[in-house]
Amino acid sequence: MPEQTTPAVPPASEPLPAAGSAARTYKEDKPPRGLYVRVFIYVVATHVLLAFLSFLVIVAKTR
């Protein structure tokens, strides 16, 4: 295994860049909003697929 040539953490002598006062704080207690959108799309798509397959079964039985 090759040795690590760069340190994993910056040395303490170099200050970390300060976050601006306008920067938003990230909250760990809320999932991202995109998650709800994806779940909604998956649920709707699943229901539409099941309804279409049910329709195909009904059409196939009547013939």
N, C-alpha and C positions, 0 to 999 in steps of 0.2 A: 504494500500500500504506500503511495507516495506521501511524503511529509507535507504538511500544510505550510505554505509559504506566506500567506497573509493571515493576520490575526482575525479571529472570528468577531471580536468586539473591538471598537475603536479605543485607543489609549485614553486614559482619563485626562491627559493634558489638553486634548482637543475638545472644545465645547461642542455639544450637540446643537444643531440649528434650532432656534426658538420657533415655536409655532405661533403664527399670527393670531391676533385677538379675534379676527373674523373667521378663523378656522372652526369647522363644526366638530363637535365631540362625538365620538362613536359610542353608541350605547349597546352593550352586549345583551341586554334583556329583551330586545325586539328583533325578530327575524326580518330579513330584507323584504321590502314590499313586492319585489319580483317573484318571490317564492309563492305568495298568495295568487298571483296572476297565473303562474305555471300550473299550480294545483287546480285552479278553476278551469283552465283550458283542458287539462288532462281529464277532469271529471266530465266536462261537457262532451269532449270527444269520445269518451268511453260510452256515455249514454247514447250519443248519436249512432255510434257503431253497433251497439246492441239493438237499438230500434231498427236499424237498417237490416241487420241479420234476421231479426224477428219477422220483418216484412218479407224478406226473401223466403223464409220458411213457410209463411202463410201462403204466398203465391205458389210455391212449389207443391204444397199440399192440395191446393184447389185445382190443379191441372191434372 
